Amino acid sequence: MKLYIKATAAAMLALGGAMVFSACSEDSVYNVDINAVPMAADYADNINITVDQATNTAYFEFTGKGVYPVWIIDGKSYSSAHTFSRYYRKAGEYSVEVKIGNANGMSQGTLTKTFTIDKTAMNGFGGFVYENDFNLWNGATKKEPSFFYAPGWNQIANPAYSFDGDAYTVTLPEATTEQWQAQMHIGTDICLEEGKKYDGSFIFTSTMDMKNITLKIHPDGDDDDSHSFFPNQKINLTAGEPATFWFSELEAVVPMDNLVFTLDFGGNPAGVEVTVENFVIKDHANDDGTVLPDLPSTPEPDWADVNSADNLWAGCTFTNSFYYAPGWSQIADPVLTFDGKNFSVELPTATTDQWQAQVMFHTDLSADTSTPYDFKITLKSNCDLGSVMVKLVQTDEPDAKHDSNFFFAETVALAADAPTTFWVAGVKAAEAMHAVSLVLDFGGCADNTVVEVSDIILQVHHD
């Protein structure tokens, strides 16, 4: 049987060869005409590229007759089809080259067409439009980043980073444990006008899970929280999944000249790589067509009576500690006066910066990671206080800091003599807490500031 197959194949090959050679007479051989090679420029109007911004898909079409296209993407021949589509995940401006061919050869020239993907594709909100004239970032001068990289507060060599014109990628070889131990500062010449409102969005991606990434935008030389776009929202990342940090209608309360974008990756695992891209900051009055997501409204909980057993704060015991350091030089503790569970704090000397006037309550309460809690506090100051920090956090231990394991860390603005109530609902601990501390910081206070604190409630979440 094998011999029969081989013989048959040989016979067919011989027959095919005879047919081929007998068909190619001298008169019928096609002669290539180098003068008939197509000119790419003649087909510029035959190339159409459309983008479906809803799906980040680009559609390519060539309508020329008697010729064929060769589409070149990223320097490589990608397709010779007259129509095809391609998906682009990242926002940005892209280009494609096209050569034109026919039976006589390939065009020497190429055509270059550009198109824009407005937003990076991701789960959830993708941010404002990156490629847009309203985006102040695109026309800005960006300075070489500076770093403060200090695992255990011992500064080491700066981490390696790259910038491709759109995205910064930072590699952090050593782990850190606390906020502000892995800072990156990007200076620009962007200036925002006092009194105007602004929108912003930024996309973060990490190669490992990360928690509590910080972004703070402030004028050069002035990182006062009350002068910054610093919503105290923490960015939590799942490995490989892009996440958008965004804000809308934040007001510049001072002239914000030469913006600095401060990124902090404190608490990072060793060897993590973080990419930050699609920087957008724009005047809120300039509509780029972005539809903001519907934010889930958190209903106010059903609060326990402040004196009831359901109020965990009412039943706890605590000790106090202080850090009162105008100009970062620590002085005598402020006067703390109690009336039951309510109290007042007297701050005789002005401070200028956040964390210079801390009052801490170290309780005997503990917390697991599965129980949601509600918290409420009422604050009243005898003078304006632009940024009071309220932070519910795991208590430090002699050999371990726990600054980065907190339920929340939010700032509250106080108008003189006006009681202000701050509350959060349904918050959980990221890691189990052996003990819980309440930290109040009045940094930025004026001379002789007195703050009254009342009606603190900490309860297991009540719908």
Secondary structure, 3 states (H helix, E strand, C coil): CHHHHHHHHHHHHHHHHHHHHHHCCCCCCCCCCHHHCCCHHHHHHHEEEEEECCCCEEEEEECCCCCEEEEEECCEEEECCCEEEEECCCCEEEEEEEEEEECCEECCCCEEEEEEECCCCCCCCCCCCCCCCCCCCCCCCECCCEEEECHHHCCCCCCEEEECCCCEEEEECCCCCCCCCEEEEEEECCCECCCCEEEEEEEEEECCCEEEEEEEEECCCCCCHHHCECCCCCEEECCCCCEEEEEEEEECCCCECCCEEEEECCCCCCCEEEEEEEEEEEECCCCCCCCCCCCCCCCCCCCCCCCCCCCHHHHCCEEEEEEECHHHCCCCCCEEEEECCEEEEEECCCCCCCCCEEEEEEECCCECCCCCEEEEEEEEECCCEEEEEEEEEECCECCECCCCCEEEEEEEEECCCCCEEEEEEEECCCCCECCEEEEEECCCCCCCEEEEEEEEEEEECCC
